[in-house]
Each structure stands twice: as C-alpha cells, then as structure tokens.
Amino acid sequence: MKDPTVVVITGASAGVGRATAIKFAKRNAKIALLARGTQGLEGARRDVVANGGEALVIPVDVADHTAIENAAEAITDTWGKIDIWINCAMTTILAEFSDITPQEFRRVTEVTYLGYVYGTMSALKRMMPLNRGKIVQVGSSLCYRGIPLQSAYCGAKHAIKGFTESIRSELMHNKCKITISMVHLPAINTPQFLWSKNKMPRKHQPVPPIYQPELCADAVVWAATHKKREILVGFSTVKVLSLNKVFPGIIDIYLAKKGYDSQQYNGINEHKEDNLWNPVDKDYGSRGVFNEDSRTKDLLLQLSKLHALKLSIGALFTLMLLFSCRKK
C-alpha cells in the first residue's frame, strides 16, 4: 500500500493555505501546517483531522531561515520525507510608497518573498537526494502587474516569479525530476483584509471580481499533483496579464484613476491590530467577510484541467499508435 503523501503548507492557518490543507486532508495526506498564529494553526489542525488527514503543527515565522530549516527537519524526523512543499505565506501593507517606512517594506519583502526562498531551499535540500518532489509557489496576477498602494507586495510577487523561473531552468539543466509550478491567483476572499496593515482612510478590500479561497485551493492541489508550469485562476487574471502586455501605459493611467478606490470600501479604517510584525492570534478560518460578492466557480480553471487531460489522452493515443505500427 502506498504511503500517504507528505505535504508542507506555509501560511496554513488561514485563507488559501487553510483551504488547501483541508483539500489535501480529504486525500488522506499527512500535512505539516506552518504559520505564526497558534489559534489559527490549531483550527487548521482540527480541520485536517476532521477531513481524514494527519496534521503536524509547527508555529514558525517564514522570514526566519533557521526556523524554516528546523521545521523541515522536524517534518522529516516525524514522517521521513517531504513530497510536496507549498509556499503560501504572505503579508502586505496598504499605503502609498512614500508612507511606508524602510523597516515595513523590508518586513513585507522578508515574509512574502524571502519566505518563499527559504521554503524552497529547505524543500529542495530534502527532495534532491531522492530526485523527486513537487514545489508550488502561490503567485498572483500581481506577479505580472503592479498596482498602486501595494508596492512592497507587488515587488515581492514579481521577485517570486523571477527566482522560480531561474530554479526551474537549473532543475531542468541537471535533469532533475523535481518539478516547480506557480499558481497565479485573482482577488480572493480571505481574512488577510481584516489584519493587513492599512494606512489608508478606508477599509481594505480585494479588487473585484473576488473568488472564494476553496476555488484557489483547488488550483493549488491540482498544480501539486500535475506537471504544469503555471496555472492562471480567474479570467480577471488573464485579462490583467493580456492588457498589461499590450497596453501597459493605458493600464498605468487606469490604475492611477481607479486603483485607489477599488482597494477600499465604505467604512472608516479603525487602524486595528495588524499582522505585519506579530500574528493576529485568532482563528479566522479560510474565508474573509466578502462572501456575498465572491465567486465559487471558474471556467478558466476547468478548461485548464480539460486541456491537460486532452493532451494526456492525445499522448497516450500517439504512443499506442506508434507501438502498434512497430509490431506490424
């Protein structure tokens, strides 16, 4: 009988990370849950167990390379291997660049970018001796297009894309069987908008259209179990990438006019506690407060899966035909 898959998820206490853990639990996986907030991690552990998985909770700040390395060591000591590593942890700050301190910018970069770097390092260290494994980087349409009020976050997401492409080429050069994929997400209804550091006058919201985290988790799980370079979720993601490639100057003008209001909604920003430096240690689950405005289906994701299936069937048919011809 095949051993259960061992999955590591950073940012597992809430949002897409939490939803992804639940989906892997339904596959009876062993899941290491990495994040800072202990209450959120405990909630994620309960969700995993309730859905048929096995959980290992490790409180960790992904900006600390030593802590990530120790976590990876603890996982392999417990379960003997790491099959899939998913980098999903992030933090952000909603503010004009001129209002962000150097310390704040560095913190967003260390969590949202270097957290992926450190996670990938620790994953490869354990996967390369076995010459197998899968790494999934949870990206965004903002890997391709920066928007106002998100300079630190957009910079980090752009960096993730660049360093992932470099690593992928190196793995291919060395004929390594480890694969690395990116899943580019649209705006998502996660709790991050309740605790993101916000220096603007109104409350923070995702840029519509908004999607539910379970849909995005479906894409992450699919990426982790298939060989695909990149997956785009939501037609809004495709639209952003396409328009920015053809009309970047026009997009600059559009975002200058619309990009501020689209990230804020009615209600005064009360400047509650944020998670930039310390976790907001409550269990928020996977979803945020925008359920009524969020989509649960994405035709693009279904078409991507169907396209991959057609390619697989086509390849199998071709091999069968060639084998048949050789026998004749």
C-alpha positions in Angstrom: 0.0 0.0 0.0 1.3 3.4 -1.0 2.5 5.7 1.9 0.4 8.8 2.4 1.6 12.0 0.7 3.5 14.3 3.0 2.6 18.0 2.3 4.1 21.1 3.8 2.0 24.3 3.6 3.3 27.7 4.8 0.6 30.2 5.7 -1.6 27.3 6.7 -3.5 29.0 9.5 -6.0 30.9 7.3 -7.1 31.8 3.7 -5.8 29.8 0.7 -3.3 27.9 2.8 -6.0 26.7 5.2 -8.4 25.8 2.4 -5.5 23.9 0.6 -4.8 21.9 3.8 -8.5 20.8 4.0 -8.4 19.6 0.4 -5.3 17.6 0.9 -6.8 16.2 4.1 -9.6 14.8 2.0 -6.9 12.9 0.1 -5.7 11.3 3.4 -2.4 13.2 3.3 -0.1 14.0 6.1 0.1 17.8 6.3 2.6 20.0 8.1 0.9 23.3 9.0 3.3 26.2 9.2 2.3 29.7 10.3 2.8 32.1 13.2 -0.7 32.2 14.9 -1.2 29.4 17.3 -5.0 29.6 17.4 -5.3 29.6 13.6 -2.9 26.6 13.4 -4.9 24.7 16.0 -8.1 25.4 14.0 -6.4 24.2 10.8 -5.3 21.0 12.7 -8.9 20.3 13.7 -10.0 20.8 10.1 -7.3 18.5 8.7 -8.2 15.7 11.2 -11.9 16.1 10.7 -11.4 15.7 6.9 -9.3 12.5 7.1 -5.8 13.8 7.2 -3.0 13.8 9.7 -1.6 17.1 10.9 1.7 18.3 12.3 1.5 21.9 13.7 4.7 24.0 13.6 4.5 27.6 14.7 7.1 29.4 12.6 7.9 32.8 11.0 8.8 32.1 7.4 11.1 35.2 7.4 13.5 33.2 9.7 15.5 30.8 7.6 16.8 28.9 10.6 13.2 28.4 11.8 12.1 27.1 8.4 15.1 24.7 8.3 14.3 23.4 11.8 10.7 22.9 10.7 11.7 20.9 7.7 14.0 18.8 9.8 11.1 18.1 12.3 8.8 17.1 9.4 11.3 14.6 8.0 12.1 13.3 11.5 8.4 12.7 12.0 7.3 11.4 8.6 10.6 10.5 6.9 10.1 12.6 3.7 8.5 15.7 2.1 6.6 15.0 -1.2 5.0 18.4 -1.7 6.0 21.9 -0.4 3.6 24.7 -0.9 4.7 28.3 -0.3 1.7 30.4 0.5 2.6 32.7 3.5 2.3 36.4 2.9 1.8 39.8 4.5 1.2 43.2 2.9 0.7 46.9 3.7 -1.9 49.1 2.0 -0.2 52.5 1.7 1.4 54.9 -0.7 5.1 54.1 -1.1 6.0 57.5 0.4 4.2 56.4 3.6 5.9 53.1 4.1 9.0 53.0 6.3 12.1 51.1 5.3 11.5 48.7 8.1 8.0 48.0 7.0 9.0 47.5 3.3 11.7 45.1 4.4 9.3 43.1 6.6 6.8 42.6 3.7 9.7 41.5 1.5 11.2 39.1 4.0 7.9 37.3 4.6 6.3 37.4 1.1 9.4 36.9 -0.9 12.2 35.5 1.2 9.8 33.2 3.0 9.3 31.5 -0.4 13.1 31.5 -1.0 13.7 29.8 2.4 10.9 27.4 2.0 12.2 26.4 -1.4 15.7 25.9 -0.1 14.6 23.6 2.7 12.3 21.7 0.4 15.0 21.1 -2.3 17.5 20.1 0.4 15.3 17.1 1.2 13.9 16.4 -2.2 17.2 16.4 -4.2 18.8 13.3 -2.6 15.6 11.4 -3.6 15.4 13.1 -7.0 11.6 13.6 -6.6 9.1 16.1 -5.2 6.9 19.0 -6.1 7.1 22.7 -5.1 4.2 25.0 -5.7 4.6 28.8 -5.4 1.3 30.5 -4.8 1.6 33.6 -7.0 -0.8 36.3 -8.2 -1.7 38.4 -11.2 0.4 40.9 -9.3 3.5 38.9 -10.3 3.0 40.5 -13.7 1.4 43.8 -13.0 2.0 46.2 -10.1 -0.9 48.2 -8.7 -0.9 51.4 -6.5 -0.8 51.1 -2.7 0.8 47.6 -2.9 4.4 48.4 -3.9 6.0 46.1 -1.3 3.7 43.2 -2.0 3.9 43.6 -5.8 7.6 43.8 -5.7 7.8 40.6 -3.7 5.4 38.8 -6.0 7.4 39.8 -9.1 10.6 38.5 -7.3 9.0 35.1 -6.6 8.3 34.7 -10.3 11.8 35.6 -11.4 13.6 33.3 -8.9 11.2 30.4 -9.6 12.0 30.6 -13.3 15.7 30.5 -12.5 15.4 27.5 -10.3 13.2 25.6 -12.8 15.8 26.1 -15.5 18.5 24.8 -13.2 16.5 21.7 -12.3 15.9 21.0 -16.0 19.6 21.5 -16.8 20.5 18.9 -14.1 17.8 16.5 -15.4 16.2 16.6 -12.0 12.8 15.1 -11.6 11.7 17.6 -9.0 9.1 20.0 -10.6 8.2 23.5 -9.6 4.9 25.3 -10.5 3.3 28.6 -10.0 -0.4 29.3 -9.4 -1.4 32.8 -10.2 -4.5 33.9 -8.2 -7.0 36.7 -8.6 -8.5 38.7 -5.8 -9.6 36.3 -3.0 -12.0 36.4 -0.1 -9.5 35.7 2.7 -9.1 37.1 6.3 -6.0 39.0 5.2 -8.1 42.1 4.6 -9.1 42.0 8.3 -5.5 42.2 9.5 -3.4 43.7 6.7 -1.6 46.9 7.8 -3.6 49.7 6.4 -2.5 53.4 6.3 -5.4 54.5 4.0 -8.5 56.3 5.3 -10.9 53.5 4.4 -11.1 49.7 5.0 -9.1 47.3 2.8 -10.8 45.0 0.3 -9.7 42.8 -2.6 -10.0 44.2 -6.1 -13.2 42.8 -7.7 -14.0 40.3 -9.0 -13.5 38.3 -5.9 -13.1 34.5 -5.6 -13.5 32.1 -2.7 -10.3 30.5 -1.3 -11.6 27.0 -1.8 -11.6 27.5 -5.6 -8.0 28.8 -5.4 -7.1 25.8 -3.2 -8.4 23.5 -5.8 -6.0 25.0 -8.3 -3.1 24.7 -5.9 -3.8 21.0 -5.2 -4.2 20.4 -8.9 -0.8 22.1 -9.6 0.8 20.0 -6.9 -0.4 16.7 -8.5 0.2 17.6 -12.2 3.1 18.7 -14.3 2.2 22.2 -15.3 4.5 25.2 -15.4 1.9 27.8 -14.5 -1.9 27.9 -13.8 -4.0 31.0 -14.1 -7.1 31.3 -11.9 -9.9 33.6 -12.9 -10.5 35.4 -16.2 -9.6 38.6 -14.4 -6.1 37.3 -14.0 -5.9 36.5 -17.8 -7.3 40.0 -18.5 -4.7 41.7 -16.4 -1.8 39.8 -18.0 -3.1 40.3 -21.5 -3.9 44.0 -21.3 -0.7 44.8 -19.4 1.3 43.1 -22.2 -0.4 45.1 -25.0 -1.3 48.4 -23.3 0.9 48.9 -20.2 0.7 52.7 -20.4 -3.0 52.7 -20.6 -3.2 50.4 -17.6 -0.9 52.9 -15.7 -3.5 55.6 -16.4 -6.4 53.4 -15.5 -4.9 52.3 -12.2 -3.9 55.8 -11.3 -7.6 56.7 -11.5 -9.3 53.6 -10.3 -6.7 51.7 -8.3 -7.2 53.5 -5.0 -11.0 53.2 -4.7 -11.0 49.6 -5.9 -9.0 48.5 -2.9 -11.1 50.3 -0.3 -14.7 50.2 0.7 -17.1 52.3 2.8 -16.3 52.4 6.4 -13.6 54.3 8.3 -10.3 52.5 8.8 -10.1 52.0 12.5 -6.4 51.0 12.5 -7.0 47.8 14.4 -4.1 45.4 15.1 -2.3 44.1 12.0 -0.1 41.1 11.4 2.9 42.8 9.9 5.2 42.2 12.9 3.1 39.8 15.0 0.2 37.5 14.2 -3.3 38.4 15.0 -3.8 35.3 17.0 -7.4 34.4 16.4 -8.9 31.6 14.3 -10.5 33.2 11.3 -10.7 30.1 9.1 -10.4 30.2 5.3 -12.8 32.9 4.3 -13.0 36.6 4.8 -16.0 38.9 5.0 -16.8 39.2 1.3 -18.9 36.0 0.9 -21.8 37.7 -0.8 -19.6 39.1 -3.5 -17.3 36.1 -4.1 -17.4 33.5 -6.9 -17.2 29.8 -6.3 -16.6 28.7 -9.8 -14.0 29.4 -12.5 -14.4 28.2 -16.1 -10.8 29.0 -16.9 -9.5 26.5 -14.3 -11.8 23.8 -15.6 -10.7 24.5 -19.1 -7.0 24.3 -18.0 -7.7 20.9 -16.4 -9.6 19.7 -19.5 -6.8 20.9 -21.8 -4.2 18.9 -19.7 -6.5 15.8 -19.9 -6.8 16.1 -23.7 -3.0 16.4 -24.0 -2.5 13.3 -21.9 -5.1 11.3 -23.9 -3.5 12.5 -27.1 0.0 11.5 -26.0 -1.3 8.1 -24.9 -3.1 7.5 -28.2 0.1 8.5 -30.1 2.2 6.1 -28.1 -0.3 3.3 -28.7 -0.3 4.0 -32.4 3.5 4.0 -32.6 3.7 0.7 -30.7 1.1 -0.8 -33.0 3.0 0.3 -36.1 6.2 -1.2 -34.7 4.6 -4.5 -34.1 3.4 -4.7 -37.7 
